[in-house]
Each structure stands twice: as structure tokens, then as C-alpha cells.
Amino acid sequence: MLQHSQGTHLIGTTREGPMCLEIEFGEKVTRSASSENASVAMISPSADPRYKRAVTATGIYARQTLGRVMWLALLATVAILLPIVYVFSMIRRRQSSLRQLLLAPVVTLLALIAWREFAQQPFGFSSTDVIMGGLTSVSLLVLYTVLRRQQWKLLGLGILFSVMAGTLFMLGARSSITQQIPGVVGYWTLSNWLTAIPAAGAQLIAPSMMLWYISQAFFPEKRNREQRTWFFQILNSRGR
């Protein structure tokens, strides 16, 4: 039985050869079997709940619980961000103190323990887990930086771009469902859309904001030029 836009094709075999019967939606087919009549009414796939799928667009966060995501974020912070911050602080100060030198073995040991935990995940070591934890850790760090600096306009722009990106992700997921499974209709739910917004923000918006902060730290002359433009004056201004 093959579904198409206007009905259904019933394909079978007989002694004379293959047989194809086309049935339009709403039409009833009556057949005789063992002197008993049976009728089948065909309905459109759009009216059949079996042809409907809820649209989800969470990217690498698909089928993940909040607890596991936060645990991976903690591991990524210790394994990746902590060593990067330690090395960056030494490079920026251009001199190392005794306290910093004594912290080197501690930072190294914590990073090795975190990488071992990544390798001991239920499905083994996965680069997806590392990326997922890194993106979540970067997102939390960016959120903390924005709140600490009270850059409310920057926070509002980040939320706005996250909503736009999450909506585009949902639209793309809905069209891909129809392409992958012909006849299946995708529908939106409020919970899935609200889940897609922070997922899009963590995968696109937060890394972009982190790169902007890093560029300001490494290239102060570029930061001075940017501060003279109206767009970056809005970003760097604090809300009242």
C-alpha cells in the first residue's frame, strides 16, 4: 500500500500477474472474502495522527537531560576552560609568581581527572560530549560576564538572536521531516520551541559573544576603534 497526494495505491499479485488499484481519499472499497463483505475507508495522511510528528530542533542536545548536560559542562570547564584561563593569565601578566607555579600541578591534575571522566561515559569517549559540555560551559561563562558587567542591552540582543535562531532551527527541522519521510506532517509544540531557543543560543550566539570578548582582550586597539561606532556603543553601555 503506497500513499500519495490524492489517494493510495494498492499493489498485489494474482495468478495473472501484479495488480495495481488506485483508491482516492474518501472512497470505500468493497471486496468479497469467504462470502463476507468488508469495507475499508481511506483517509488523508494529514487527518491521520500516525502521520504527525512533533518538531524538535535541539542539535547536539537532542535526547539529553539537564543533569547530564550540566555534568558535561562541569567536566569541560575543568578539562578545557580552566587550563586555558591559567595559561592566558600567565601570558597576559608576562611574569609568573610562585603561587602561579604552585597551581600548575593542581590545574594539570584536575584536567586529567576530567578527561578521564569523559572517557568513562556510558557510551565511551565521544567528541560530541566534549563539544556539548564546552558550548554549555561557554554559554554559562558568557551569561555570568554579561550579568556581572550589567550589560542589559547586550543580554537583550543575545536573547533576541537566540529566539530568531531557534525559530529558524524549528522551521528547518519541520521541512527536513517532510523530506526524509514523505507524507509525514510536522507540528510545533510550545515546549519544543522553548527548548530550541536556549539550544540555539548555546550553539551559535554564546560562542560568538565569547569570541567578541576575547578579541577585545587581545586587541585593545581594535576595541578602541569599535567603541567609536554606534553599534558597539549600544553593546558596551549599561542599562539603567
Sine and cosine of phi, psi and omega as CSV:
sin_phi,cos_phi,sin_psi,cos_psi,sin_omega,cos_omega
0.00,0.00,0.87,-0.50,-0.05,-1.00
-0.89,-0.46,0.81,-0.58,0.03,-1.00
-1.00,0.08,0.57,-0.82,0.16,-0.99
-0.58,-0.81,-0.09,-1.00,-0.19,-0.98
-0.91,0.41,-0.47,0.88,-0.09,-1.00
-0.91,-0.41,-0.04,1.00,-0.01,-1.00
0.14,-0.99,-0.55,-0.83,-0.07,-1.00
-0.64,-0.77,0.62,-0.78,0.12,-0.99
-0.98,-0.18,0.82,-0.57,0.12,-0.99
-0.98,-0.19,0.88,-0.48,-0.06,-1.00
-0.90,-0.44,0.79,-0.62,0.01,-1.00
-0.55,-0.84,0.02,-1.00,0.00,-1.00
-0.86,-0.51,0.60,-0.80,0.08,-1.00
-0.78,-0.62,0.01,-1.00,0.04,-1.00
-0.91,0.41,-0.50,0.86,0.00,-1.00
-0.99,0.15,-0.26,0.97,-0.02,-1.00
0.66,-0.75,-0.13,-0.99,0.01,-1.00
-0.93,0.37,0.50,-0.86,-0.01,-1.00
-0.77,-0.64,0.70,-0.71,0.01,-1.00
-0.83,-0.55,0.81,-0.59,-0.01,-1.00
-0.82,-0.58,0.81,-0.58,0.00,-1.00
-0.99,-0.12,0.75,-0.66,-0.02,-1.00
-0.84,-0.54,0.84,-0.55,0.07,-1.00
-0.99,0.13,0.41,-0.91,-0.01,-1.00
-0.90,0.43,0.70,-0.72,-0.03,-1.00
1.00,-0.02,-0.24,0.97,-0.01,-1.00
-1.00,0.09,0.60,-0.80,0.01,-1.00
-0.97,-0.24,0.71,-0.71,0.02,-1.00
-0.94,-0.34,0.82,-0.57,-0.01,-1.00
-0.93,-0.37,0.76,-0.65,0.01,-1.00
-0.73,-0.68,0.32,-0.95,0.00,-1.00
-0.93,-0.37,0.77,-0.63,0.02,-1.00
-0.60,-0.80,0.90,-0.44,-0.01,-1.00
0.83,0.55,0.70,0.72,0.06,-1.00
0.88,0.48,0.35,0.94,0.05,-1.00
-0.86,-0.51,0.71,-0.70,-0.01,-1.00
-1.00,-0.03,0.65,-0.76,0.05,-1.00
-0.70,-0.71,0.61,-0.80,-0.02,-1.00
-0.81,-0.59,0.59,-0.80,0.01,-1.00
-0.80,-0.60,0.80,-0.60,0.03,-1.00
-0.97,-0.25,0.84,-0.54,-0.01,-1.00
-1.00,0.06,0.65,-0.76,0.04,-1.00
-0.85,-0.52,0.34,-0.94,-0.01,-1.00
-0.95,0.32,0.57,-0.82,0.06,-1.00
-0.85,0.52,-0.50,0.86,0.00,-1.00
-0.92,0.39,-0.40,0.92,0.03,-1.00
-0.99,-0.12,-0.06,1.00,-0.02,-1.00
-0.99,-0.11,0.86,-0.50,-0.02,-1.00
-0.89,0.45,-0.36,0.93,0.02,-1.00
-0.94,0.35,-0.31,0.95,0.00,-1.00
-0.99,-0.15,0.28,0.96,0.00,-1.00
-0.91,-0.41,0.68,-0.74,0.01,-1.00
-0.74,-0.67,0.67,-0.75,0.07,-1.00
-0.96,0.27,0.73,-0.68,-0.04,-1.00
-0.99,0.15,0.79,-0.62,0.08,-1.00
-0.81,-0.59,0.64,-0.77,-0.03,-1.00
-0.58,-0.81,0.97,0.26,0.00,-1.00
-0.92,-0.39,0.01,1.00,0.05,-1.00
0.90,0.44,-0.78,-0.63,-0.03,-1.00
-0.95,0.31,-0.19,0.98,0.01,-1.00
-1.00,0.05,0.16,0.99,-0.04,-1.00
-0.90,0.45,0.70,-0.71,0.06,-1.00
0.85,0.52,0.60,0.80,0.04,-1.00
-0.90,-0.44,0.60,-0.80,0.06,-1.00
-1.00,0.00,0.37,-0.93,-0.01,-1.00
-0.89,0.45,-0.62,0.79,0.00,-1.00
-0.89,0.45,-0.68,0.73,0.00,-1.00
-0.93,0.38,-0.61,0.79,0.02,-1.00
-0.90,0.44,-0.67,0.74,0.01,-1.00
-0.93,0.37,-0.57,0.83,0.05,-1.00
-0.92,0.40,-0.68,0.74,0.06,-1.00
-0.91,0.42,-0.56,0.83,0.05,-1.00
-0.91,0.42,-0.64,0.77,0.04,-1.00
-0.90,0.43,-0.68,0.73,0.03,-1.00
-0.89,0.45,-0.67,0.74,0.00,-1.00
-0.92,0.40,-0.57,0.82,0.04,-1.00
-0.89,0.46,-0.70,0.71,-0.03,-1.00
-0.96,0.26,-0.61,0.79,-0.09,-1.00
-0.99,0.14,-0.49,0.87,-0.13,-0.99
-0.87,-0.50,-0.84,0.54,-0.12,-0.99
-0.93,0.37,-0.65,0.76,-0.03,-1.00
-0.88,0.47,-0.75,0.66,0.07,-1.00
-0.89,0.46,-0.59,0.81,0.01,-1.00
-0.91,0.42,-0.70,0.72,0.02,-1.00
-0.90,0.43,-0.63,0.78,0.01,-1.00
-0.89,0.45,-0.74,0.67,0.00,-1.00
-0.92,0.40,-0.65,0.76,-0.01,-1.00
-0.89,0.45,-0.63,0.78,0.01,-1.00
-0.91,0.41,-0.59,0.81,0.02,-1.00
-0.94,0.34,-0.63,0.77,0.01,-1.00
-0.93,0.38,-0.65,0.76,-0.06,-1.00
-0.93,0.38,-0.62,0.78,0.00,-1.00
-0.98,0.19,-0.33,0.95,0.04,-1.00
0.88,0.48,0.28,0.96,0.10,-1.00
-0.36,-0.93,0.53,-0.85,-0.05,-1.00
-0.91,-0.41,0.69,-0.72,0.04,-1.00
-0.99,-0.11,0.13,-0.99,0.02,-1.00
-0.90,0.44,-0.60,0.80,0.02,-1.00
-0.89,0.46,-0.68,0.73,0.02,-1.00
-0.91,0.42,-0.64,0.77,0.02,-1.00
-0.91,0.41,-0.59,0.81,0.03,-1.00
-0.95,0.32,-0.42,0.91,0.04,-1.00
-0.98,0.21,-0.29,0.96,-0.05,-1.00
-0.86,0.51,-0.74,0.67,0.04,-1.00
-0.90,0.44,-0.58,0.82,0.00,-1.00
-0.91,0.41,-0.72,0.69,0.02,-1.00
-0.89,0.46,-0.66,0.75,0.01,-1.00
-0.90,0.43,-0.69,0.73,-0.01,-1.00
-0.90,0.44,-0.69,0.72,0.02,-1.00
-0.90,0.44,-0.63,0.77,0.02,-1.00
-0.91,0.42,-0.65,0.76,0.03,-1.00
-0.91,0.42,-0.64,0.77,0.03,-1.00
-0.90,0.44,-0.66,0.75,0.01,-1.00
-0.91,0.42,-0.67,0.75,0.03,-1.00
-0.91,0.41,-0.55,0.83,0.07,-1.00
-0.91,0.40,-0.60,0.80,0.06,-1.00
-0.92,0.40,-0.59,0.80,0.09,-1.00
-0.87,0.49,-0.64,0.77,-0.02,-1.00
-0.96,0.29,-0.34,0.94,-0.05,-1.00
-0.98,-0.19,0.40,0.91,0.08,-1.00
-0.93,0.37,0.34,-0.94,-0.06,-1.00
-0.81,0.59,-0.57,0.82,0.00,-1.00
-0.96,-0.27,0.36,0.93,0.01,-1.00
0.99,0.15,-0.09,-1.00,-0.01,-1.00
-0.94,0.35,0.73,-0.69,-0.01,-1.00
-0.65,-0.76,0.76,-0.65,0.05,-1.00
-0.91,0.42,-0.45,0.89,0.05,-1.00
-0.89,0.45,-0.64,0.77,0.05,-1.00
-0.89,0.45,-0.64,0.77,0.00,-1.00
-0.91,0.41,-0.70,0.71,0.01,-1.00
-0.90,0.43,-0.68,0.73,0.01,-1.00
-0.88,0.48,-0.72,0.69,0.03,-1.00
-0.91,0.41,-0.62,0.78,0.02,-1.00
-0.91,0.42,-0.68,0.73,0.02,-1.00
-0.90,0.43,-0.66,0.75,0.02,-1.00
-0.91,0.41,-0.66,0.75,0.02,-1.00
-0.90,0.43,-0.67,0.74,0.04,-1.00
-0.90,0.44,-0.64,0.77,0.01,-1.00
-0.89,0.46,-0.71,0.71,0.03,-1.00
-0.91,0.42,-0.60,0.80,0.03,-1.00
-0.92,0.40,-0.66,0.75,0.03,-1.00
-0.90,0.43,-0.68,0.74,0.02,-1.00
-0.89,0.47,-0.67,0.74,0.03,-1.00
-0.90,0.44,-0.66,0.76,-0.01,-1.00
-0.91,0.42,-0.68,0.73,0.00,-1.00
-0.90,0.43,-0.68,0.73,0.01,-1.00
-0.93,0.37,-0.62,0.79,-0.01,-1.00
-0.92,0.39,-0.60,0.80,0.03,-1.00
-1.00,0.09,-0.08,1.00,0.00,-1.00
0.84,0.55,0.70,0.71,0.04,-1.00
-1.00,-0.04,0.97,0.23,-0.13,-0.99
-0.93,0.36,-0.57,0.82,0.02,-1.00
-0.92,0.38,-0.63,0.78,0.08,-1.00
-0.90,0.44,-0.63,0.78,0.06,-1.00
-0.89,0.45,-0.67,0.74,0.03,-1.00
-0.90,0.44,-0.65,0.76,0.04,-1.00
-0.91,0.41,-0.62,0.78,0.03,-1.00
-0.90,0.44,-0.67,0.75,0.04,-1.00
-0.91,0.42,-0.67,0.75,0.01,-1.00
-0.88,0.47,-0.72,0.69,0.02,-1.00
-0.92,0.40,-0.55,0.84,0.04,-1.00
-0.92,0.40,-0.66,0.75,0.05,-1.00
-0.89,0.46,-0.69,0.73,0.01,-1.00
-0.90,0.43,-0.70,0.71,0.00,-1.00
-0.92,0.40,-0.65,0.76,0.04,-1.00
-0.89,0.45,-0.62,0.78,0.05,-1.00
-0.91,0.41,-0.67,0.74,0.05,-1.00
-0.90,0.43,-0.61,0.79,0.06,-1.00
-0.88,0.47,-0.67,0.75,0.01,-1.00
-0.91,0.42,-0.66,0.75,0.03,-1.00
-0.90,0.44,-0.67,0.75,0.04,-1.00
-0.91,0.41,-0.63,0.78,0.03,-1.00
-0.92,0.40,-0.59,0.81,0.01,-1.00
-0.92,0.40,-0.67,0.74,0.02,-1.00
-0.93,0.37,-0.55,0.83,0.01,-1.00
-0.94,0.35,-0.51,0.86,0.05,-1.00
-0.88,0.47,-0.70,0.72,-0.01,-1.00
-0.91,0.41,-0.58,0.82,-0.01,-1.00
-0.96,0.28,-0.62,0.79,-0.04,-1.00
-0.97,0.24,-0.61,0.79,-0.03,-1.00
-0.80,-0.60,1.00,-0.08,-0.02,-1.00
-0.86,0.51,0.69,-0.73,0.01,-1.00
1.00,-0.08,-0.30,0.95,-0.02,-1.00
-1.00,0.09,0.69,-0.72,-0.02,-1.00
-0.94,-0.35,0.80,-0.60,0.05,-1.00
-1.00,-0.03,0.62,-0.79,0.02,-1.00
-0.77,-0.64,0.48,-0.88,-0.04,-1.00
-1.00,0.02,0.53,-0.85,0.19,-0.98
-0.79,-0.62,0.51,-0.86,-0.04,-1.00
-0.89,0.46,-0.63,0.77,-0.02,-1.00
-0.91,0.41,-0.66,0.75,0.02,-1.00
-0.92,0.39,-0.60,0.80,0.02,-1.00
-0.93,0.38,-0.68,0.74,0.04,-1.00
-0.91,0.41,-0.48,0.88,0.07,-1.00
-0.96,0.26,-0.56,0.83,-0.01,-1.00
-0.94,0.35,-0.46,0.89,-0.05,-1.00
-0.91,0.40,-0.82,0.57,0.03,-1.00
-0.92,0.40,-0.49,0.87,0.05,-1.00
-0.90,0.43,-0.68,0.74,0.05,-1.00
-0.92,0.40,-0.63,0.77,0.04,-1.00
-0.89,0.45,-0.64,0.77,-0.01,-1.00
-0.94,0.34,-0.52,0.86,-0.07,-1.00
-1.00,-0.01,-0.37,0.93,-0.07,-1.00
-0.82,-0.57,-0.82,0.57,-0.19,-0.98
-0.96,0.29,-0.75,0.66,-0.05,-1.00
-0.89,0.46,-0.70,0.72,0.07,-1.00
-0.87,0.49,-0.60,0.80,0.03,-1.00
-0.90,0.43,-0.67,0.74,0.03,-1.00
-0.92,0.39,-0.59,0.81,0.04,-1.00
-0.91,0.41,-0.66,0.75,0.06,-1.00
-0.89,0.46,-0.58,0.81,0.04,-1.00
-0.91,0.40,-0.67,0.74,0.04,-1.00
-0.90,0.44,-0.66,0.76,-0.01,-1.00
-0.91,0.41,-0.65,0.76,0.02,-1.00
-0.90,0.44,-0.58,0.81,0.05,-1.00
-0.92,0.39,-0.56,0.83,-0.02,-1.00
-0.97,0.26,-0.62,0.79,-0.07,-1.00
-1.00,0.05,-0.46,0.89,-0.07,-1.00
-0.83,-0.56,0.98,0.18,-0.03,-1.00
-0.90,0.43,-0.52,0.86,0.01,-1.00
-0.92,0.39,-0.57,0.82,0.09,-1.00
-0.92,0.38,-0.59,0.81,0.03,-1.00
-0.90,0.43,-0.62,0.79,0.01,-1.00
-0.92,0.40,-0.60,0.80,0.05,-1.00
-0.93,0.36,-0.62,0.79,-0.01,-1.00
-0.93,0.38,-0.56,0.83,-0.05,-1.00
-0.92,0.38,-0.27,0.96,0.03,-1.00
-1.00,0.08,-0.14,0.99,0.02,-1.00
-1.00,-0.04,0.48,-0.88,-0.08,-1.00
-0.92,0.40,-0.55,0.83,-0.05,-1.00
-0.92,0.40,-0.72,0.70,-0.04,-1.00
-0.98,0.22,-0.36,0.93,0.15,-0.99
-0.91,0.41,-0.58,0.82,0.06,-1.00
-0.93,0.37,-0.67,0.75,-0.03,-1.00
-0.92,0.40,-0.63,0.78,-0.08,-1.00
-1.00,0.09,-0.17,0.99,0.00,-1.00
-0.97,0.25,0.48,-0.87,0.01,-1.00
-0.98,-0.20,0.63,-0.77,0.03,-1.00
-0.95,0.31,0.49,-0.87,0.02,-1.00
-1.00,-0.03,0.00,0.00,0.00,0.00
